[in-house]
Amino acid sequence: MFSPLTILTYLCLFAAQVLSMLGTGLATVALGLVAAMVLWPRPDVEEIEHLHARLPPRHAHLGDARPDPTGSIRHSHAFVIDELHRRWPR
């Protein structure tokens, strides 16, 4: 019986073919994992720390507030969109 894998050239070509298929598969899995880590949304947190630059220091909204080095007032709470929070913080 004739076996092409007994010839060194054919054996090397076969090994190269198998390795290239394995390498392509592993590269595809790795790129998929990287894309998922970058593009997958991060979990929402219950409370968001944020700044209020235009509120007076004793405003009723700022119960647990502390001053920020920039002069703004930093605090955290469950976030809502209202007249004091017009957009989602970054």
Secondary structure, 3 states (H helix, E strand, C coil): CCCHHHCHHHHHHHHHHHHHHHHHHHHHHHHHHHHHHHHCCCCCCCEEEEEECCCCCCCCCCCCCEECCCCCEEEEEECCCCCCCCCCCC
